[in-house]
Structure formats: structure tokens, C-alpha cells
């Protein structure tokens, strides 16, 4: 009897070991393009089972049919499950699709299509677009939200503009060299902006910056009384320098540092407690310090700093040329043009009468896309003008805002923003 029980015990032990080895081999097996590891139970799942095994989904739909109250916790669980299961087949495993990144793929063409109905609808939608994007960017800045919504909006806007121009406007007898020039500037602009996006991680300050060992970084332990007195003295000296600024000039923080206000002390970030290089500032969206931080670009979803600033500026300049050229070629093709000048025998045309563009969908969508490109070019022109002014002042946007806030120049605007919140 003892031998029989021992045999059964060895059998179940061997079966358990075999089952564990099979499970481990299954977990270590490479994911196919339609499989993923679920965040909920950390198990292998398939994208075709997006609506299967969801208790919250079953409960919500059951209570909808029976008219019973639905708990908010079940709704949140259902939305979290949907967000985890909304994926795109990809090599090495299905990739999750962010709803914020997918929304512009439907909003942009819907907006452009509705704007082709008539001129009044186009004006209303364009004004709504300006207000919506401005409000969205301000909300993201106020809450320090990191989102791919604006980057996705930019990508799909460029895609639809190129699609309309290449498949509609060339049918209106454009010269091949005009199309080649537009494609050159467009591809060059996209490459520069893509490089700015790729190089953005190089701007981030690591915890090991400088020569101070990691375990001796200031801020890990509480400051001594002498350190607190030195910091207080430095703060008083900085305030005295700012109080002497009575001529509406931008306060140069680097000049203050070079003049010895910091007494050779390393720059310590108050947020992430890192030793940072000169002119490095903390970004609440990225969660770390950025070398020579200019600003956080929500349209590229990255910080503009030391390593990608020139790529960003060149990309904006090339984008401005491409947008203005594409808008001009489109409007002079669908409207009645007139010649301005003829340099080197090549005529430069501008649109004159566009009153008949809404008589057909093809002409209407081309006109709306051209106006959309002009709106984007106006925004880029404002950014380039501001950056040129800051370059002339020898400052970055972040430093200029800090100096303006310290001098009290933005106090009225800050009060209005506090009222409107």
C-alpha cells in the first residue's frame, strides 16, 4: 500500500513538473503578430478575443438590458479592458493602440469633409478648429499631461494634405517641377522633425551627471543648518539682483551664475534632486531635467533642448515653405489666378477669385485643405518669429518666461487665466 501511494505521488509530481515546464516554454515562446501579454492577468492573449472573458463588459450590458443601476467601478474596468485589448498586429506581438492617437484619424477627415459644404460651414469649422486646438494645448500645459493626441493630429493632417494634393491637385495641370519642389521641402521637413523627435532623449539629464557620486547627491539626505543658511543667502542675493531690474530687460540667469552668485555650488534640481548642467531645467511633463530646455513641444510630444533645437527650427522653416508653396499651388489651380512678377522667366501667381470652389466636392476639398495649410503656416510663422526674437536676446523660451514672471510682466495675464479657469 505504501509502495502504491509512493508511486502515485511520484506520478503526480512528475505530471506537475511536466505541466510547469510546458507552461514556461509556452510563456517563453515568441509572440506572433496577433498575440500579446495581457496587463490584467499577465497571460498570453489574442486580439480576436477582444470582447471575450470580460466580466465588467457582461455585467454592464446585462444591467443595460435589465435597466438596473451600473456601478462606476464596472464601467472603469470595462474601459480599461478595452484599452488593453485594442491592439494592432505587429511583429513580435500586437501593439496597443492609444484611443487618443486614433481619434485624429477620424476627426481630421470628418472636419475637412464637412467644411466643403459651403463657405459659412468652412469658416465656422476653421474657427472651431483654432479654438479646440488652442484650448487642448492649454489644458495639456496646465495639467502637465503627456499625450500623443497632438502628435497624431499632426501626422494625420500631413497625411491627408499630401493625399489630397497628390491625387487631386495634379489633375489640374500642375507643372512636374512644382510637384517635385513641394515633395522635396515636405520630405526634408518631415525628416528634420523626425530627427528632433528621435534626438529628444539625449536632452534628458541622467542621475549620474557630473562628478558627484550618486550616493553623495545633495537632497538625498536632509540639508544641514550651514547648507540652509548658504541657500537662504543665495536666494536673497538673487532677489536683490532681480529687484535692481527696473528697465524692463530680460534677467539673464547665466550672467548671475557667472558673476559668482552660486559660489561654485553645483546646480541642484529642486524637483528631481539631480546635479544638473548649466541652463538645464526641469520638465514636469517628461519628469526629468532637460539640457538647455527651450520648451516642451506637445505637437512632437517631446522636449526641445540642446540636442534637437536646430533640427526643430530647420524643420519648422522647411514646413513653412512647404505649406505656403502647397497652398499657393492649390489655390492658383482651383481659383482664377493673376501674375505678380516673372523672375527669370518663371511666373509667380496668386489666387484672385475663389467664388466657385464650393460648386464641386473636388474643388471644395482642395480649397479647404489649402486654407487648413495656411492656418498651420500662420501658427508656424508665429513660432519662428518668437524663436528668432529669443535667439537675438540670447535666451530660451523657458528662461524668458522665468525672467518675465520674476519681473512681474505676466501678472495681468496670470490673473486673467486664474479667473478663466
N, C-alpha and C positions, 0 to 999 in steps of 0.2 A: 504494500500500500504506500509505504514511504517512497519506494522507488518510482511508483506511478505518479505520485504528486510531484516528485522532483522532476520527472520527465515533462509533465505538463508545465511546470514553472519554467524550465529551460525553453520549452516551445514558445510560450508567451513572451519570454524575454527576447528570444531571437526574432519573433514577429515584430515586437516593439522597436527593436534596433533597425530592422529592415524598413519599417514604416518611417522612422525618423530619417534614415539615410535617403529614402525616396523623396521625403518632403524637402530635405536640404538640397538634393540635386535638382528638384523642381524649382526651388527658390533661387538657386544659383544659375539656372538656365537663362540664357539671354532672352530678353523680352522681344516679341515680334512687334511689328509696326502698329498693331491694333490692341496690344496689351499694355497694362500699366499696373503699378503698385498703389493700391488704394490708401489714402491718408487716414481713413476711418479705422480699418482693421488690419492694415499693413499686409494685405494679401493680394495675390495676382488676380486681376480682373480684366474684363474685355469691354471695349467701348460699345458693343452691341447690346450689352446688358445695362444700358444707362438708366432704365426705369425698373429694373428688377431688384428685389431684396431691399426695398426702401420702406421701412416701417412708417416713417413720418409721411411719405407720399400716400401710402394706403390709408393712413388714418385721416389725413386732410381731405382726400377725395370721398372717403366714407362719410365724414361729417358734413361735407358739402351736400351730399345726396340726402342725408337724413336731417339736414337743417339743424344740426347740433353745433354748439359753440366750439371754435377751434382755438387751441392754446397757441400762443405766440411761439413757445418753445418748439412745437412741432413744425411750424412754418419756417423758423430759422433752420431747423435740422434738415427740412426738405430742400431749402435753398442752398445750404452748404453741400448736401449730397449732389445736387445738380451741378454746382460749380466744380466739384471734384470730378464728376463723370463727364463733363463737357470737354471732350478732348479731340485732338486731330491726329490721325495716323502719322507716325513718324518713325524713322529708322532708330532702332534701339529702344522703342517704347513710345506709346502715344503721349503727345504733349498736351498739357492743359491749356484751354483757351479761356482767356480772361473776358468776361462779358463787357468790360469797359473797352477792351481792344476790338471787340466785334461790332459794337454799336455804330461807330462811324461808317462801317461798310454799308449800312442801310440808311443812315441819316443823310449822308452827303448826296447820294444819287436821288433820294426822295426829295430833298430840298432843291436840287438843281432841276429835277423834272417838273416840280410844281411851279418853279419860277418861270417856266416857259409859257405859262397860260396867257399872261398879259403883262403889260408894263407895271401896273399897280401891284400885282402879286409879286413881281420881281423886286420892286422897291421894298415892300413890306418884309419879304423873306431875307433880303440882304441886310436890312436894319436889324431884324431879329437875330440873324447870324452874328452880327457885330456885338449886339448886347449879350447874347448867350455865351459866346466865347470869352468876352471880357469878364462877365460875371463868373464863369467857370474858373478862369485863371486866378481871379482874385480870391475865390473860395479856396482853391488849392494852396495859394500863398498864405492865406490866413490860418489854415489848419495844418500847414506843412505836410500835405498829402503827396505821397509818391504814387503816380498813376501813369498808365500807358495810354490813357484816353486821348490826350492831345497829340502824342506821337502817332497813334493810329489814325487820328483825324488828318494829320499832315501826310501820312503815307497814302491813304486812300484818296485824298484830294489831288495829290500829284498824279496818282494812277488814273483817275477819271479825267483829269485835264489832258494828260498825254493821249488817253484813249480817244477822246473827242477830237483832239487836234489831228491825230494821225489818220483817223478813219472818216472824218467829216470835212475838215477844212481843206486837205489836199484835193478834194473833189472840186473845189472852187478855183482850180488852176493856179496854184502857187508855184513859184519857181523852185526847182530842186535845191539850189544853193541856199535858199531861205530856210527850207526844212532842215538841211544839214547843219546850218548855223544854230538853229534852235535846239536840235538834238545835242550838239556839242556842248553848248552852255548848260543845258539841262543835266546831261550826264556828268559834266565837271562839277556842277553844284551839288548833285546828289553824292558824288564821291567825297567831296570836301566835308559835307555834313555827316556822312557816314564815318569818315575818319575822326571827326570831332567826337562822335558818339563812342567809337571804339577806344580812343585815347583817353577818355574821361577817367577811367580807373587809375591812370598814372598820376592824376592830380591829388589823389587821396593821401593823407598823411598817415603812415603806419605808426604803431605804438613804439617801434624801435628807432624812431627818427632821432638823430643827434648822437652824442657820445655818452649821454647819461644812461646808465644801466636801467633795465626795466623795473627792477625791484627797488630802485632808488628814485623813481619819478616823484616829483612833488605832487601832492594831492592824494597819494595812496594812504599816507598817514596824516594825522592832524598836524596843522601848522603850529610851530612854536610861537611864543609871545614875541620873540625878536622878528620872526618872519612876518607876523601880523602887523607889527609896527612898521617894518620896511614897506609892506604892501600899502598900508594906510598912507605913509609918506609919499609913495609914488602916485597914489590916487590924488592926493592933494596937489601935487606938482602938476599932474595932468590937467586938473580942473583949473588951476591958475593960468596955465597956458591957453586953455580954451576961453577963459574969461577975458584974456587980452585980445581976443579976436573980435574987433569992433568994426572991421571994414568989409564984411560980407565976403571974405575969402575962404576958400576951402581949407580946412585944417589938414595938414599933411602929417599923418601919424608916423610915417617913416622918418621925417625930419625930427620929430620928437624923440624917436628911439635913437637916432644917430647923435642927437645932442646930449645923450647921456642920462635921460630920464629913467631908463630901466637899470642903470648902474651895472651893466654886464649880466643881469639876470636872464635866464632863458625864458622864452615866450611859453607860457603855460595856458592851454585852453581851459576855460572855466567849465565847459560842458563835458568834454571827454577826458580831461585831465592828462593831456599829452604834451610832450615837448614839441613845439611846432616851429617851423622856419619863419623867417620874417615875412610879413604880409600874407600869412596863412590865417584863414578864418573858418569858423565852424559853420557847417550847413546842417540845419535841423532836418531837412528832407533826406539827405544822404546819411545823416547820423554820424558824421566824422568831419575832421578839418580838411580843407581843400587849399592846396598851394596857390597863392596869388588868386584867390577866389574873386571872380567878377560877379557872377550871379548863377542861380540855378535855372536852367532852361527847361520849362515844362513841355515845350514842343519837342525837345530831344530827350527828355527825361534823364538829364544828367547835368552835372555842374560844369560851367565854363571856367577854366582856370589856366594854369601856367602852360600845360602841355597841349591843350586843344584850342586855345584862344585864337590863334592865327587861322587854323582850319575853319573855325566858326565864322570869322569875319570874311574870309575869302569865299566860303560857301554862301553867305548871305549876299555878298556882292554879285556873285555869278547867278544866284537865284533871282536877284533884282533884274539883271539883264535878260535872263530867260523869260521871266514873267512879262516884262514890258515888250519884248520882241514878240512873244506868242500872242499877247493881247492885241498888239498893233497889226500883226499879220491876219489875225482872225477878223478884227473889226473892219479893216480895209478890204477884206474879201466879201463880207456879207453886207456892208454898207456902201454908200456912194462915196468914194474917196476923192481927195484932192491932193495935188502935189505941192509940197512945201519947198524943197530945194532939190537940186540934182548934182550932188558932189561926185566927181569922177565919172559922170555919165550914168550914175545909178539913181533913180528917182526915190525920194523919201516921201511916203504917202501918209496921210492922216484921215480918219473917218469924218464924213461930213453929215450925211443924212441916214439915220438908222430907224426911220419910222416904220419900215416894212418888215422888220426882223421877226415879229411875232405872228406873221401870217402862216408860217410853216414850222413844224417841230424841229427840223434840221437846222434852220436858220436861228430859231429861238434858243435851242440848247447851245449853239455856238456862241451866241451873243451873251447868254448868261454865264458861260464858262469864262469868256473874256472879261466880263465885269468882275467875276469872282477872282480872277488873276490880278486885276487892277487893285482890288481891295487888299489882297495879300501883299502886293508890291508896295502899297502905301504904308502898311504896317512895317515891312522890312526897311523901307526908306527912313521911317522914324527911328528904328533901332540903329541903323548905320549912322544917322546923324548924331544920335546920342553917344554912340561909341567913339565917333570922331571927336566930339567935344571932350569926352573923358580922356582920350589919348592926348589931346592938346593940353589938358590940365595935368597930365601925368598921374592920373588916378584910375582906379577901377570903379565899377558901379557900386559895389559893396562899400568901399571906402568913402565914396562921395555921399552915399545915403547916411553913413555913420556920422560924417562930418556935418551934414545938414541937420540931422537930428540933434547933434550936440550943440549946434549953434541956434537951434530953435526955429529954423526956417520952415520946417514942415509941421509946425504946431497947429496952424489953422486947418491944414488938410487932415491931420490926425484927429482933430476934434470933430470934423465933419464925418470922417469914417467911423468914429465911435458912435455918433448919433445915428448913422445909417445902418449900423449892424443890427 
